[in-house]
Amino acid sequence: MSELISNADLERIRALLYKETGIYFEAKKDYFLKSRLQQRMQAQCCATFQNYYKELLFTDREAELAFLIEEVTVNETYLFRDFPQLRGFAEDVLPSYLQAKRTKGNYSLNVWSAACSTGEEPYTLAIILREMIDDYDRWNTNILATDIDRRVLRQARIGLYDERAIKETPTPYKQKYFRRTPDGWQVKPDIQEPVAFEQLNLMDRPGMRRKRAFDFIFCRNVLIYFSDDSRKQVLSALYDALVPGGYVFLGHSESVGRITASFTLERIGDFLCYKKPGAVLPRPGSPS
């Protein structure tokens, strides 16, 4: 079937995926993209690309586009990924930030894990917050976990992981926050409780505009797949979603420097994070 998909066909799919997701597939990924297209063509019983493309655009656009996006997006992650950055967040950024909120009488904490995949990052963050906040029970802690892929979100809600996914998790945390089962490591309810999963395309402008009042946003190892224009759009939305004084954490190979000057760059140990200028605000309705 591979000969039925031409370079021109691939370019049409690239353009569509870029428009819908902000991700552009370079020519070096032609084999990968073509193989995923073939899978969807077979699933839809389409003998030619033209028939599939017509069905994609006009017959069942929303559902089939979602299936195609799920086929071509990469979901490689594990708990406590990039441990040095997480330690910097937990030990250097979080304590002073929380203290600033306490002095304002603000005990709400909202965290967003963007492109959360199968849930390893938001559950990691839930463990860190529970471990690091001495007066945790006093706080209203919420972790929003979003991804474009419905399939991985279904897995994330279950919270069951194999040995590979939990390989970097400190042993005391395994024992404290997971339950060993015949099928793998199950996240315990007290770690699942503050995490809410939601499907979201980072290029969905109306959906992104509804995200507000976050203290911390983790959008790691996502923007490397985006074009500069797409990155600029996403970073602008993340900036608007933060409270004054809030932080965005990106992957090591990602930078906002040449995309936007809105954030203040901070170096914490060996990693960089990006802060929205301003001071932590008091709890709504409380005196400043």
Secondary structure, 3 states (H helix, E strand, C coil): CHHHCCHHHHHHHHHHHHHHHCECCCHHHHHHHHHHHHHHHHHCCCCCHHHHHHHHHHHCHHHHHHHHHHHHCCCCCCCCCCHHHHHHHHHHHHHHHHHHHHHCCCCEEEEEEECCCCCHHHHHHHHHHHHHCCCHHHCEEEEEEEECCHHHHHHHHHCEECCCCCCCCCHHHHHHHEEEECCEEEECHHHHCCEEEEECCCCCHHHHHCCCCEEEEECCCCHHHECHHHHHHHHHHHHHHEEEEEEEECCCCCCCCCCCCCCEEEEECCEEEEECCCCCCCCCCCCC
